[in-house]
Amino acid sequence: MIKAVKLCKRFADKEVLSGIDLEINPGMIFGLLGPSGAGKTTLIKIITGQLVFESGEVKVLGKNVSELTGEDKKQIGIMMDNHGMYERMSCIDNLKIFADIYGVPYSKTVEALNAVGLAGSAKKPAMKLSKGMRARLQLARVLMISPKLLFLDEPTSGLDPVTMKYIHKLILDQKANGCTVFLTTHNMEEAAELCDEVALLNEGKIIERAAPDKVCRKYNHRKRIKIHLTTGEDIELEHDQKAGESIMKLMSDGRIETIHSSEPDLETVFIELTGRKLENAEEAEYA
């Protein structure tokens, strides 16, 4: 669905993307993770044809990105910041504009508002929507075209947990319908929950890529088991045969309340690899 080979991009004297190799298969949710300024938004803009690049190759839907036709682009949905929102217009009129552009019937606008839970706000101006409602309207705009490929740049940033879970469900529904989703996020729990694969981007380079659980297991250096006992005591055991014997004894005595392995989460791995902490802030990209 997406393939990049030795992709490089510069702004003035700074190389923002340095030899990116990337292949994303159809029907998966792919997560691109990294701190602000790492190059995530720049990469999306190149893949979607919004930015040119100095060297390398980028293919989307099986074609060089420069060769995508208007019909090809109608199969690609993009949700980035407030991209494509007309503040003074109602929700339904916002969608009708894009229905005209993409050549879809107005009935799709009603279906999209129903899908994101905004049917009751169809006539409300966009400027009067809450942040969560605005996010859902933006998502409705891309869902109504039934895209084959969907780009979501921080789709749940700053949203409350209920709205976040609702949007997660909509994203998973798209995957179930065969859509390929390219997601950027600072929320590591979100990435672990939604993504089939993640890539860690730092200083313009992909430094790790795998399924979220595999990434965490790969950097599980301690390999210890954490146990919380019914007495309130916490103990740690080495991950070996002796630990198994100790756990069996504790379980037979009814002393174990919880038990966990010690593999790190995605954010811990990223800090280890880059020395930088993921920030819950808007991108400070060069584009």
Residue pairs with C-beta under 8 A, 6 or more apart in sequence:
1 24
1 25
1 26
1 60
1 61
1 148
1 149
1 180
2 22
2 23
2 24
2 30
2 47
2 58
2 59
2 60
2 149
2 180
2 182
3 22
3 23
3 24
3 57
3 58
3 59
4 20
4 21
4 22
4 23
4 43
4 47
4 56
4 57
4 58
4 59
5 21
5 56
5 57
5 58
6 19
6 20
6 21
6 55
6 56
6 57
7 17
7 19
7 20
7 21
7 22
7 43
7 46
7 53
7 55
7 56
7 57
7 58
8 15
8 17
8 18
8 19
8 20
8 53
8 54
8 55
8 56
9 15
9 16
9 17
9 39
9 42
9 46
9 51
9 53
9 54
9 204
10 16
10 54
11 286
11 287
14 286
15 204
16 39
16 42
16 204
16 285
16 286
16 287
17 39
17 42
17 43
17 46
17 53
17 204
18 203
18 204
18 205
19 56
19 205
20 43
20 56
20 204
20 205
20 206
21 206
22 199
22 206
24 30
24 180
24 182
24 197
25 180
26 148
26 178
26 180
27 175
27 178
27 179
27 180
28 175
28 180
28 181
28 196
28 197
29 171
29 172
29 175
29 180
29 181
29 183
29 194
29 195
29 196
30 180
30 181
30 182
30 183
30 195
30 196
30 197
30 198
30 199
31 183
31 184
31 185
31 191
31 194
31 195
31 197
31 198
31 199
31 212
32 40
32 43
32 44
32 182
32 183
32 184
32 198
32 199
32 201
33 184
33 185
33 186
33 188
33 191
33 198
33 199
33 200
33 201
33 266
33 270
33 278
34 40
34 200
34 201
34 202
34 270
34 278
35 202
35 270
35 274
35 276
35 277
35 278
35 279
36 279
36 281
36 282
36 283
36 284
36 285
37 283
37 284
37 285
37 286
38 201
38 202
38 203
38 204
39 201
39 203
39 204
39 285
40 153
40 184
40 201
40 283
40 285
41 80
41 153
41 184
41 283
41 285
41 287
42 51
42 285
42 286
42 287
43 201
44 78
44 80
44 151
44 153
44 182
44 184
45 51
45 287
46 52
46 53
46 58
46 65
47 58
47 60
47 65
47 151
47 182
48 60
48 65
48 76
48 78
48 151
49 60
49 65
49 66
49 68
49 73
51 287
57 64
58 64
58 65
59 65
60 68
60 72
60 76
60 149
61 68
61 72
61 75
61 76
61 148
61 149
63 72
74 102
74 103
74 145
75 145
75 147
75 148
75 149
76 147
76 148
76 149
76 150
76 151
77 141
77 142
77 143
77 145
77 147
77 149
77 150
77 151
78 142
78 150
78 151
79 138
79 139
79 141
79 142
79 150
79 151
79 152
79 153
79 155
80 151
80 153
81 153
81 282
82 134
82 138
83 138
84 94
84 98
84 138
84 141
85 94
85 126
85 134
85 137
85 138
85 141
86 93
86 94
86 97
86 126
87 125
87 126
87 127
88 125
88 126
88 127
89 97
89 125
89 126
90 122
90 123
90 124
90 125
90 126
91 113
91 118
91 121
91 122
91 123
91 124
91 126
91 129
91 137
91 140
92 109
92 110
92 113
92 122
92 123
94 126
94 137
94 141
95 108
95 109
95 112
95 113
95 137
95 140
95 141
95 144
96 106
96 109
98 141
98 144
98 145
99 105
99 106
99 108
99 109
99 144
102 144
102 145
104 144
104 145
108 144
108 145
109 140
109 144
110 119
110 122
111 144
112 140
112 141
112 143
112 144
113 119
113 121
113 122
113 140
115 140
115 143
115 170
116 136
116 137
116 139
116 140
116 143
116 170
117 136
117 166
118 133
118 136
118 137
118 140
121 129
121 133
126 134
126 137
129 137
131 158
131 159
132 159
132 160
132 163
135 155
135 156
135 159
135 163
135 167
136 163
136 166
136 167
138 155
139 155
139 167
139 170
142 150
143 170
143 174
146 177
146 179
147 174
147 179
148 178
148 179
148 180
149 179
149 180
149 182
150 174
150 179
150 180
150 181
150 182
151 182
152 171
152 181
152 182
152 183
152 184
153 184
153 283
154 184
154 185
154 186
154 282
154 283
155 167
155 171
155 183
155 185
156 163
156 164
156 167
156 168
156 185
156 187
156 190
157 185
157 186
157 187
157 280
157 282
159 167
164 190
168 190
168 193
168 194
171 181
171 183
171 194
172 194
174 181
175 181
181 194
183 191
183 194
183 195
185 191
186 278
186 279
186 280
186 281
187 280
188 265
188 266
188 267
188 270
188 278
189 265
191 198
191 212
191 266
192 212
192 213
192 265
192 266
195 211
195 212
196 211
197 209
197 210
197 211
197 212
198 209
198 210
198 211
198 212
198 215
198 266
199 206
199 208
199 209
200 206
200 207
200 208
200 209
200 215
200 269
200 270
200 273
200 274
201 207
202 270
202 273
202 274
202 276
203 274
207 273
207 274
208 215
208 218
208 269
208 273
210 218
212 266
215 266
215 269
216 263
216 264
216 265
216 266
216 269
217 263
218 269
219 263
219 264
219 268
219 269
219 272
219 273
220 261
220 262
220 263
220 264
222 262
223 238
223 239
223 262
224 236
224 237
224 238
224 239
224 261
224 262
225 236
225 237
225 238
225 239
225 243
225 247
225 259
225 260
225 261
225 262
226 234
226 235
226 236
226 259
226 260
226 261
226 262
227 234
227 235
227 236
227 237
227 247
227 250
227 256
227 258
227 259
227 260
228 234
228 256
228 257
228 258
228 259
229 235
229 250
229 255
229 256
229 257
230 254
230 255
230 256
230 257
231 255
236 262
237 243
237 246
237 247
239 261
239 262
247 256
247 259
250 256
264 272
267 277
267 278
270 276
270 278
271 277
271 278
